[in-house]
Amino acid sequence: MSFFGRLMSYLANEVVVKSLANSPAFQRWAVRTNQRMVSNAEQAAKITHGLKQRAQSAEFQNEVRRGLKEFADAVRRDFSGGRPPQAK
């Protein structure tokens, strides 16, 4: 039974592959999909590069420090019963 199943799978695969390979509609779809994937990869590379540049800037690092300090102060305030944090 295993041999028969493999044979049927092989034959079905051959029919599907050949019919798709000879289908102009499928070929157009494949080309459009490939173009979109290349375009998306280029856009992702640009965005990643921009984010990397921003993350390395001093202004961004100062924003992160300020945000973390505000978050830490809020946590301290929550755990101290609502009193503002004491200065060190």
N, C-alpha and C positions, 0 to 999 in steps of 0.2 A: 504494500500500500504506500509506503514511503517513496518508492521509486516512481510510482504513478503520480503521486502528489508533486514531486519535484519536476517531473516531465510536464505536467499541466502548468505549473508555475512558470517554467521556462518558456513554454509556448505562449502563454498569456503575456509574459514580459516582452517577448519578441514582437508580438502584434502591437502592443501598446507603444513600444519604443519606435517601431517603424511608422506607425500611423501619426504619432506626434512629430517625428522628424520630417515627415512629408506634409505637415499641415502648415499652411501659410499663417493662419490665425495664431497658432501656437508659437510660431517663430517670431511674429510681431510682438506677442505678449512677452516672450523671453527677452527680446531685445529691449523693450520698454522697461521691464523689471530690472535688467542689468544696468541700464542707464540711471534709473532711480537709485539703485544701490550704490553706484559709483558717486553720484551726486550727494547722497546722504553721507557717505564716508568722507567726502571732501568737506562738507559742512561740519561734520563732527570734529574733524581735525582742526578746522579753523576755530571752532568754539572752544575746544580743549586748549589750544594754544593761547587764546585770549584769556581763559580762566587761569591758566598757569601763570601768565604774565601778571594778571591782577593779584593772584595769591602771593606773588613775590614782592608786590609793592608795599612800601612802608605804610601808606595810607590804609590799605586793606588790613594789614597786620594790626594797626592801631585800632581800627574798627572792631576787629575780633577781640582784642584785649578789653576794650570798653564793654562790649557785649557780654563777655565772660565775667567781668567784674560786676556788672549789673545783675547778671544771673546769680552769681555767688551771693551778692547782697540780698537779693530777694529770697534765696533759700535760707540764709541766716535769719532774715526777718521772720520768715514763716516758722522757723524752728525756735525763735526766741519769743513767741507770743505776740508778734506784731510790732515789737520795739525796733527802732532803727538800729543798724549795726554800729557798734562802738568803733571809733577811729583807733588805729594802732599806732 
